[in-house]
């Protein structure tokens, strides 16, 4: 969808009083009031990106949650009206800019706090989940082993866990009893297997552990250091359940907060855009205010043509800008004049694509 000229109805601009404008010093202090533009845009993008991070596997649904005043971003921009209640035009432009900056700064601070808390919770849960996955040499065994698999509380005997490659199952069954003296015959059992290996038990006398470990390694059987502790495994399971429950509890309220505050930040950003257009117009064309804001969305094919048409229409307003455009058209090597984006008319880009998916 594209349109060449969509008139944006911002009648409130023309009602900004002459006294308010003249209360500003036209110059650096006037421009500083809207220099918060980049900071506001940064917060808008951070909230949008964090929404994508939180939704994880539902990233295709992110865009439908990024709304402004309950409508999609393009619709909001094309129907934009200055919000008199939030940003009273009777106040000075400096005060309006400060109101917006304070509002968005608060959103940014709240986002940092909420993101930190949620990320810590998510990180702790992922660490526990990683312990329950991966190699049988390192993963948690809490959901694999049980008390009956072990000889416990024996002064002489101990049950060991051995990780055996699947290709070596037959070798294990044939040789494990002879890898050391004092191995209990027929004491091995397969407890669990993944794609590559199996986890076996074997019972032997404690004083034979070192010899057994050495011979097992020579045959590509790896002993897993493990002590059965029912209390510790129960605590790990409870911690996993607690973290998973806490994450689910925080997820819904966090997504709702992100939706609400993305809308607030985006609306503030567009107001800053509008304010900046007004300020730039006064700086360039002076008082009294006499300009019209227009929203243009050309497709890529028409972009160059649109620039040419606009330049022809308005080059009489700023000969310096027209000269820059004419020079850039010459494509002089080493000069990036075409990238300066300075035109005889006031121009600001609104990009509604705020996500950087990797």
C-alpha positions as a Markdown table, in Angstrom:
| # | Residue | x | y | z |
|---|---|---|---|---|
| 1 | Unk | 0.0 | 0.0 | 0.0 |
| 2 | Unk | 1.3 | 3.4 | -0.9 |
| 3 | Unk | 0.0 | 6.9 | -1.2 |
| 4 | Unk | 1.5 | 10.1 | -2.6 |
| 5 | Unk | -0.1 | 12.6 | -0.4 |
| 6 | Unk | -2.2 | 12.0 | 2.7 |
| 7 | Unk | -3.2 | 15.2 | 4.4 |
| 8 | Unk | -2.4 | 14.9 | 8.1 |
| 9 | Unk | -4.9 | 16.8 | 10.2 |
| 10 | Unk | -2.9 | 18.6 | 12.9 |
| 11 | Unk | -5.0 | 21.8 | 13.4 |
| 12 | Unk | -3.8 | 22.2 | 16.9 |
| 13 | Unk | -0.4 | 23.3 | 15.6 |
| 14 | Unk | -1.8 | 26.5 | 14.2 |
| 15 | Unk | -3.3 | 27.3 | 17.6 |
| 16 | Unk | 0.1 | 27.3 | 19.3 |
| 17 | Unk | 0.2 | 30.9 | 20.4 |
| 18 | Unk | 2.7 | 33.5 | 19.1 |
| 19 | Unk | 3.6 | 34.3 | 22.7 |
| 20 | Unk | 4.6 | 30.6 | 23.4 |
| 21 | Unk | 6.8 | 30.5 | 20.3 |
| 22 | Unk | 8.4 | 33.9 | 21.1 |
| 23 | Unk | 9.1 | 32.8 | 24.7 |
| 24 | Unk | 11.8 | 30.6 | 23.2 |
| 25 | Unk | 15.1 | 31.9 | 22.1 |
| 26 | Unk | 15.2 | 31.0 | 18.4 |
| 27 | Unk | 18.5 | 29.1 | 18.2 |
| 28 | Unk | 20.2 | 26.4 | 20.1 |
| 29 | Unk | 17.9 | 26.5 | 23.1 |
| 30 | Unk | 14.9 | 26.2 | 20.8 |
| 31 | Unk | 16.4 | 23.1 | 19.1 |
| 32 | Unk | 17.5 | 21.5 | 22.3 |
| 33 | Unk | 13.9 | 21.2 | 23.3 |
| 34 | Unk | 13.4 | 18.6 | 20.6 |
| 35 | Unk | 16.8 | 16.9 | 20.7 |
| 36 | Unk | 15.2 | 14.2 | 22.8 |
| 37 | Unk | 13.8 | 12.8 | 19.6 |
| 38 | Unk | 16.5 | 10.2 | 19.2 |
| 39 | Unk | 16.3 | 9.1 | 22.8 |
| 40 | Unk | 12.5 | 8.7 | 22.5 |
| 41 | Unk | 12.9 | 6.6 | 19.4 |
| 42 | Unk | 15.5 | 4.5 | 21.1 |
| 43 | Unk | 13.0 | 3.7 | 23.9 |
| 44 | Unk | 10.3 | 2.8 | 21.4 |
| 45 | Unk | 12.6 | 0.4 | 19.7 |
| 46 | Unk | 13.7 | -1.1 | 23.0 |
| 47 | Unk | 10.2 | -1.8 | 24.2 |
| 48 | Unk | 9.3 | -3.3 | 20.8 |
| 49 | Unk | 12.4 | -5.5 | 20.7 |
| 50 | Unk | 11.9 | -6.7 | 24.3 |
| 51 | Unk | 8.3 | -7.6 | 23.4 |
| 52 | Unk | 9.8 | -9.9 | 20.7 |
| 53 | Unk | 12.3 | -11.3 | 23.2 |
| 54 | Unk | 9.6 | -12.1 | 25.8 |
| 55 | Unk | 7.3 | -13.7 | 23.3 |
| 56 | Unk | 10.1 | -16.0 | 22.1 |
| 57 | Unk | 8.4 | -18.7 | 19.9 |
| 58 | Unk | 5.5 | -16.4 | 19.2 |
| 59 | Unk | 7.5 | -13.8 | 17.5 |
| 60 | Unk | 5.1 | -13.9 | 14.5 |
| 61 | Unk | 2.5 | -12.5 | 16.8 |
| 62 | Unk | 4.7 | -9.6 | 18.0 |
| 63 | Unk | 3.5 | -7.1 | 15.3 |
| 64 | Unk | -0.1 | -7.6 | 16.2 |
| 65 | Unk | 0.7 | -6.6 | 19.8 |
| 66 | Unk | 2.6 | -3.4 | 18.7 |
| 67 | Unk | -0.3 | -1.0 | 18.6 |
| 68 | Unk | -0.8 | 2.6 | 19.3 |
| 69 | Unk | -4.1 | 3.6 | 20.9 |
| 70 | Unk | -5.5 | 0.2 | 19.9 |
| 71 | Unk | -4.8 | 0.5 | 16.2 |
| 72 | Unk | -1.8 | -0.5 | 14.0 |
| 73 | Unk | 1.0 | 2.0 | 13.7 |
| 74 | Unk | 0.4 | 3.1 | 10.1 |
| 75 | Unk | -3.3 | 3.8 | 10.9 |
| 76 | Unk | -2.3 | 5.8 | 14.0 |
| 77 | Unk | 0.2 | 7.9 | 12.1 |
| 78 | Unk | -2.2 | 8.6 | 9.2 |
| 79 | Unk | -5.0 | 9.6 | 11.6 |
| 80 | Unk | -2.8 | 11.5 | 14.0 |
| 81 | Unk | -4.3 | 14.2 | 16.2 |
| 82 | Unk | -2.4 | 16.2 | 18.8 |
| 83 | Unk | -3.4 | 14.9 | 22.2 |
| 84 | Unk | -4.5 | 18.1 | 24.0 |
| 85 | Unk | -5.0 | 16.3 | 27.3 |
| 86 | Unk | -1.5 | 14.8 | 27.6 |
| 87 | Unk | 0.4 | 17.7 | 26.0 |
| 88 | Unk | -1.6 | 21.0 | 26.5 |
| 89 | Unk | -0.7 | 23.4 | 23.7 |
| 90 | Unk | -1.1 | 26.4 | 26.0 |
| 91 | Unk | 2.2 | 25.4 | 27.6 |
| 92 | Unk | 5.5 | 26.4 | 26.0 |
| 93 | Unk | 7.2 | 24.1 | 23.5 |
| 94 | Unk | 10.0 | 23.5 | 26.0 |
| 95 | Unk | 7.5 | 22.3 | 28.7 |
| 96 | Unk | 5.7 | 20.1 | 26.2 |
| 97 | Unk | 9.1 | 18.5 | 25.2 |
| 98 | Unk | 10.0 | 18.1 | 28.9 |
| 99 | Unk | 6.7 | 16.4 | 29.6 |
| 100 | Unk | 7.3 | 13.9 | 26.8 |
| 101 | Unk | 10.9 | 13.3 | 27.8 |
| 102 | Unk | 10.0 | 12.7 | 31.4 |
| 103 | Unk | 7.2 | 10.3 | 30.4 |
| 104 | Unk | 9.4 | 8.2 | 28.1 |
| 105 | Unk | 12.3 | 8.3 | 30.6 |
| 106 | Unk | 10.0 | 6.7 | 33.2 |
| 107 | Unk | 9.0 | 4.0 | 30.7 |
| 108 | Unk | 12.7 | 3.4 | 30.0 |
| 109 | Unk | 13.5 | 3.1 | 33.7 |
| 110 | Unk | 10.6 | 0.8 | 34.3 |
| 111 | Unk | 11.5 | -1.4 | 31.4 |
| 112 | Unk | 15.1 | -1.8 | 32.7 |
| 113 | Unk | 13.8 | -2.9 | 36.1 |
| 114 | Unk | 11.2 | -5.3 | 34.7 |
| 115 | Unk | 13.5 | -6.7 | 32.1 |
| 116 | Unk | 16.2 | -7.3 | 34.7 |
| 117 | Unk | 13.9 | -9.2 | 37.0 |
| 118 | Unk | 12.3 | -11.3 | 34.2 |
| 119 | Unk | 15.7 | -12.0 | 32.6 |
| 120 | Unk | 17.2 | -13.2 | 35.9 |
| 121 | Unk | 14.2 | -15.5 | 36.4 |
| 122 | Unk | 14.4 | -16.7 | 32.8 |
| 123 | Unk | 18.2 | -17.2 | 33.1 |
| 124 | Unk | 18.0 | -19.3 | 36.3 |
| 125 | Unk | 15.3 | -21.4 | 34.7 |
| 126 | Unk | 17.4 | -22.0 | 31.5 |
| 127 | Unk | 20.4 | -23.0 | 33.6 |
| 128 | Unk | 18.3 | -25.6 | 35.4 |
| 129 | Unk | 16.8 | -26.8 | 32.0 |
| 130 | Unk | 20.3 | -27.1 | 30.6 |
| 131 | Unk | 21.2 | -29.4 | 33.5 |
| 132 | Unk | 18.4 | -31.6 | 32.4 |
| 133 | Unk | 19.6 | -31.8 | 28.8 |
| 134 | Unk | 22.8 | -32.5 | 27.0 |
| 135 | Unk | 25.4 | -35.2 | 27.5 |
| 136 | Unk | 24.8 | -38.0 | 30.0 |
| 137 | Unk | 28.2 | -37.1 | 31.4 |
| 138 | Unk | 27.1 | -33.7 | 32.6 |
| 139 | Unk | 23.2 | -33.5 | 32.6 |
| 140 | Unk | 21.2 | -33.8 | 35.8 |
| 141 | Unk | 20.1 | -37.3 | 36.7 |
| 142 | Unk | 17.3 | -36.3 | 39.0 |
| 143 | Unk | 14.6 | -37.4 | 36.6 |
| 144 | Unk | 16.4 | -40.6 | 35.5 |
| 145 | Unk | 17.7 | -42.5 | 38.6 |
| 146 | Unk | 15.8 | -43.7 | 41.6 |
| 147 | Unk | 16.7 | -45.1 | 45.0 |
| 148 | Unk | 16.3 | -48.8 | 44.0 |
| 149 | Unk | 19.0 | -48.4 | 41.4 |
| 150 | Unk | 21.7 | -48.1 | 44.0 |
| 151 | Unk | 23.3 | -50.1 | 46.8 |
| 152 | Unk | 23.2 | -47.6 | 49.6 |
| 153 | Unk | 24.7 | -47.4 | 53.1 |
| 154 | Unk | 27.1 | -50.3 | 52.5 |
| 155 | Unk | 30.5 | -50.3 | 54.0 |
| 156 | Unk | 32.0 | -52.4 | 51.2 |
| 157 | Unk | 29.9 | -52.1 | 48.1 |
| 158 | Unk | 29.1 | -49.1 | 45.9 |
| 159 | Unk | 27.0 | -48.7 | 42.7 |
| 160 | Unk | 28.7 | -46.7 | 40.0 |
| 161 | Unk | 27.1 | -45.1 | 36.9 |
| 162 | Unk | 28.8 | -45.6 | 33.5 |
| 163 | Unk | 28.2 | -43.9 | 30.2 |
| 164 | Unk | 28.6 | -46.3 | 27.3 |
| 165 | Unk | 28.5 | -45.4 | 23.6 |
| 166 | Unk | 25.7 | -47.2 | 21.9 |
| 167 | Unk | 28.2 | -48.8 | 19.5 |
| 168 | Unk | 29.9 | -50.3 | 22.5 |
| 169 | Unk | 26.9 | -51.9 | 24.3 |
| 170 | Unk | 28.0 | -55.5 | 23.4 |
| 171 | Unk | 31.6 | -54.8 | 24.6 |
| 172 | Unk | 30.3 | -53.5 | 27.9 |
| 173 | Unk | 28.1 | -56.5 | 28.5 |
| 174 | Unk | 30.9 | -58.9 | 27.7 |
| 175 | Unk | 33.7 | -57.2 | 29.6 |
| 176 | Unk | 32.4 | -55.1 | 32.5 |
| 177 | Unk | 32.8 | -58.0 | 35.1 |
| 178 | Unk | 36.5 | -58.4 | 34.2 |
| 179 | Unk | 37.5 | -54.7 | 34.2 |
| 180 | Unk | 38.6 | -55.1 | 37.8 |
| 181 | Unk | 38.5 | -57.6 | 40.7 |
| 182 | Unk | 35.5 | -57.6 | 43.0 |
| 183 | Unk | 32.9 | -56.5 | 40.4 |
| 184 | Unk | 29.5 | -58.0 | 41.3 |
| 185 | Unk | 28.4 | -60.4 | 38.6 |
| 186 | Unk | 25.2 | -59.5 | 36.6 |
| 187 | Unk | 25.0 | -56.2 | 38.4 |
| 188 | Unk | 24.6 | -53.9 | 35.4 |
| 189 | Unk | 21.3 | -52.4 | 34.3 |
| 190 | Unk | 20.5 | -49.9 | 31.5 |
| 191 | Unk | 18.8 | -46.9 | 33.1 |
| 192 | Unk | 18.5 | -44.5 | 30.3 |
| 193 | Unk | 19.8 | -43.8 | 26.8 |
| 194 | Unk | 20.0 | -40.7 | 24.5 |
| 195 | Unk | 20.8 | -40.5 | 20.9 |
| 196 | Unk | 24.5 | -41.4 | 21.4 |
| 197 | Unk | 25.0 | -43.3 | 24.7 |
| 198 | Unk | 23.4 | -45.3 | 27.5 |
| 199 | Unk | 23.6 | -44.9 | 31.2 |
| 200 | Unk | 24.4 | -48.2 | 33.0 |
| 201 | Unk | 24.8 | -49.1 | 36.7 |
| 202 | Unk | 27.5 | -51.5 | 37.9 |
| 203 | Unk | 28.1 | -52.6 | 41.6 |
| 204 | Unk | 31.6 | -53.3 | 42.9 |
| 205 | Unk | 33.7 | -53.2 | 46.0 |
| 206 | Unk | 34.8 | -49.7 | 47.0 |
| 207 | Unk | 38.5 | -50.6 | 47.0 |
| 208 | Unk | 38.2 | -51.6 | 43.3 |
| 209 | Unk | 37.0 | -48.2 | 42.1 |
| 210 | Unk | 40.3 | -46.8 | 40.8 |
| 211 | Unk | 41.2 | -49.9 | 38.9 |
| 212 | Unk | 37.8 | -50.2 | 37.4 |
| 213 | Unk | 37.8 | -46.5 | 36.4 |
| 214 | Unk | 41.2 | -46.9 | 34.6 |
| 215 | Unk | 40.2 | -50.0 | 32.7 |
| 216 | Unk | 36.8 | -48.6 | 31.8 |
| 217 | Unk | 38.3 | -45.5 | 30.3 |
| 218 | Unk | 40.7 | -47.6 | 28.2 |
| 219 | Unk | 37.6 | -49.3 | 26.7 |
| 220 | Unk | 35.7 | -46.0 | 26.1 |
| 221 | Unk | 33.4 | -46.5 | 29.1 |
| 222 | Unk | 33.2 | -43.3 | 31.2 |
| 223 | Unk | 32.4 | -43.4 | 34.9 |
| 224 | Unk | 29.9 | -40.6 | 35.9 |
| 225 | Unk | 30.7 | -39.2 | 39.3 |
| 226 | Unk | 27.4 | -39.3 | 41.1 |
| 227 | Unk | 26.2 | -39.7 | 44.7 |
| 228 | Unk | 22.6 | -40.5 | 45.2 |
| 229 | Unk | 21.1 | -37.7 | 47.4 |
| 230 | Unk | 17.3 | -37.8 | 47.5 |
| 231 | Unk | 17.0 | -34.5 | 49.3 |
| 232 | Unk | 19.2 | -32.6 | 46.8 |
| 233 | Unk | 17.4 | -34.0 | 43.8 |
| 234 | Unk | 14.0 | -33.2 | 45.4 |
| 235 | Unk | 15.2 | -29.6 | 45.9 |
| 236 | Unk | 16.3 | -29.3 | 42.3 |
| 237 | Unk | 12.9 | -30.5 | 41.1 |
| 238 | Unk | 11.1 | -28.1 | 43.4 |
| 239 | Unk | 13.3 | -25.2 | 42.2 |
| 240 | Unk | 12.6 | -26.0 | 38.6 |
| 241 | Unk | 8.8 | -26.1 | 39.3 |
| 242 | Unk | 9.0 | -22.8 | 41.3 |
| 243 | Unk | 10.9 | -21.0 | 38.6 |
| 244 | Unk | 8.6 | -22.3 | 35.8 |
| 245 | Unk | 5.6 | -21.2 | 37.8 |
| 246 | Unk | 7.0 | -17.8 | 38.5 |
| 247 | Unk | 7.9 | -17.3 | 34.9 |
| 248 | Unk | 4.3 | -18.1 | 33.8 |
| 249 | Unk | 2.9 | -15.7 | 36.4 |
| 250 | Unk | 5.1 | -12.9 | 35.3 |
| 251 | Unk | 4.7 | -13.5 | 31.6 |
| 252 | Unk | 1.1 | -12.2 | 31.2 |
| 253 | Unk | 1.4 | -9.0 | 33.3 |
| 254 | Unk | 4.8 | -8.3 | 31.6 |
| 255 | Unk | 3.3 | -8.6 | 28.0 |
| 256 | Unk | 0.4 | -6.4 | 29.0 |
| 257 | Unk | 2.8 | -3.8 | 30.4 |
| 258 | Unk | 4.8 | -3.9 | 27.3 |
| 259 | Unk | 1.7 | -3.4 | 25.1 |
| 260 | Unk | 0.5 | -0.4 | 27.1 |
| 261 | Unk | 3.9 | 1.3 | 27.4 |
| 262 | Unk | 4.9 | 0.6 | 23.8 |
| 263 | Unk | 1.7 | 2.4 | 22.8 |
| 264 | Unk | 2.5 | 5.3 | 25.2 |
| 265 | Unk | 6.1 | 5.5 | 23.9 |
| 266 | Unk | 5.2 | 5.4 | 20.2 |
| 267 | Unk | 2.5 | 8.0 | 20.7 |
| 268 | Unk | 5.1 | 10.2 | 22.5 |
| 269 | Unk | 7.5 | 9.6 | 19.6 |
| 270 | Unk | 5.1 | 10.8 | 17.0 |
| 271 | Unk | 4.2 | 13.8 | 19.1 |
| 272 | Unk | 8.0 | 14.6 | 19.2 |
| 273 | Unk | 8.1 | 14.2 | 15.4 |
| 274 | Unk | 5.2 | 16.6 | 15.1 |
| 275 | Unk | 6.9 | 19.0 | 17.5 |
| 276 | Unk | 10.1 | 18.8 | 15.6 |
| 277 | Unk | 8.4 | 19.5 | 12.3 |
| 278 | Unk | 6.9 | 22.6 | 13.8 |
| 279 | Unk | 10.1 | 23.8 | 15.3 |
| 280 | Unk | 12.1 | 23.2 | 12.2 |
| 281 | Unk | 9.5 | 25.0 | 10.1 |
| 282 | Unk | 9.7 | 28.0 | 12.4 |
| 283 | Unk | 13.5 | 28.0 | 12.4 |
| 284 | Unk | 13.6 | 27.8 | 8.6 |
| 285 | Unk | 10.6 | 29.9 | 7.5 |
| 286 | Unk | 10.1 | 32.2 | 10.4 |
| 287 | Unk | 6.9 | 33.7 | 11.9 |
| 288 | Unk | 4.0 | 33.9 | 11.7 |
| 289 | Unk | 3.4 | 30.1 | 11.3 |
| 290 | Unk | 2.3 | 29.4 | 7.8 |
| 291 | Unk | 2.9 | 25.8 | 6.7 |
| 292 | Unk | 1.0 | 22.5 | 6.1 |
| 293 | Unk | 2.2 | 19.1 | 7.3 |
| 294 | Unk | 1.7 | 16.2 | 4.9 |
| 295 | Unk | 2.3 | 12.5 | 5.1 |
| 296 | Unk | 3.8 | 10.8 | 2.1 |
| 297 | Unk | 4.4 | 7.1 | 1.5 |
| 298 | Unk | 5.8 | 6.5 | -1.9 |
| 299 | Unk | 6.9 | 3.0 | -3.0 |
| 300 | Unk | 10.5 | 2.5 | -3.7 |
| 301 | Unk | 10.1 | 2.9 | -7.5 |
| 302 | Unk | 8.6 | 6.3 | -7.0 |
| 303 | Unk | 11.0 | 7.6 | -4.3 |
| 304 | Unk | 13.4 | 9.3 | -6.7 |
| 305 | Unk | 10.6 | 10.8 | -8.8 |
| 306 | Unk | 8.8 | 12.1 | -5.7 |
| 307 | Unk | 12.0 | 13.9 | -4.5 |
| 308 | Unk | 12.4 | 15.5 | -7.9 |
| 309 | Unk | 8.8 | 16.7 | -7.9 |
| 310 | Unk | 9.0 | 18.1 | -4.3 |
| 311 | Unk | 12.3 | 19.8 | -5.1 |
| 312 | Unk | 10.8 | 21.5 | -8.1 |
| 313 | Unk | 7.8 | 22.7 | -6.1 |
| 314 | Unk | 9.7 | 24.0 | -3.1 |
| 315 | Unk | 13.3 | 24.9 | -4.2 |
| 316 | Unk | 12.4 | 28.6 | -4.1 |
| 317 | Unk | 12.0 | 28.3 | -0.3 |
| 318 | Unk | 15.7 | 27.3 | 0.3 |
| 319 | Unk | 18.2 | 27.8 | -2.5 |
| 320 | Unk | 21.0 | 26.3 | -0.4 |
| 321 | Unk | 19.1 | 23.0 | -0.1 |
| 322 | Unk | 18.3 | 23.0 | -3.8 |
| 323 | Unk | 22.0 | 23.5 | -4.6 |
| 324 | Unk | 22.9 | 20.5 | -2.5 |
| 325 | Unk | 20.4 | 18.4 | -4.3 |
| 326 | Unk | 21.6 | 19.6 | -7.7 |
| 327 | Unk | 25.2 | 18.8 | -6.7 |
| 328 | Unk | 24.4 | 15.4 | -5.4 |
| 329 | Unk | 22.7 | 14.6 | -8.7 |
| 330 | Unk | 26.1 | 15.1 | -10.4 |
| 331 | Unk | 27.4 | 12.1 | -8.3 |
| 332 | Unk | 30.8 | 13.6 | -7.6 |
| 333 | Unk | 33.2 | 10.9 | -6.4 |
| 334 | Unk | 34.1 | 11.3 | -2.7 |
| 335 | Unk | 31.1 | 13.5 | -1.8 |
| 336 | Unk | 28.1 | 12.0 | -0.1 |
| 337 | Unk | 25.9 | 15.0 | -0.5 |
| 338 | Unk | 22.9 | 12.8 | -1.4 |
| 339 | Unk | 23.1 | 11.3 | 2.1 |
| 340 | Unk | 22.6 | 14.5 | 4.0 |
| 341 | Unk | 18.8 | 14.4 | 3.7 |
| 342 | Unk | 18.5 | 18.2 | 3.7 |
| 343 | Unk | 15.8 | 19.5 | 1.4 |
| 344 | Unk | 14.1 | 22.9 | 0.7 |
| 345 | Unk | 11.1 | 21.5 | 2.6 |
| 346 | Unk | 11.1 | 20.1 | 6.2 |
| 347 | Unk | 11.5 | 16.3 | 6.0 |
| 348 | Unk | 11.5 | 13.6 | 8.7 |
| 349 | Unk | 11.2 | 9.9 | 8.2 |
| 350 | Unk | 8.8 | 7.7 | 10.2 |
| 351 | Unk | 9.8 | 4.1 | 10.2 |
| 352 | Unk | 7.1 | 1.8 | 11.6 |
| 353 | Unk | 9.3 | -1.3 | 11.2 |
| 354 | Unk | 10.8 | -1.3 | 14.7 |
| 355 | Unk | 12.0 | -4.9 | 15.0 |
| 356 | Unk | 15.4 | -6.3 | 14.4 |
| 357 | Unk | 14.9 | -10.0 | 14.1 |
| 358 | Unk | 18.1 | -12.0 | 13.9 |
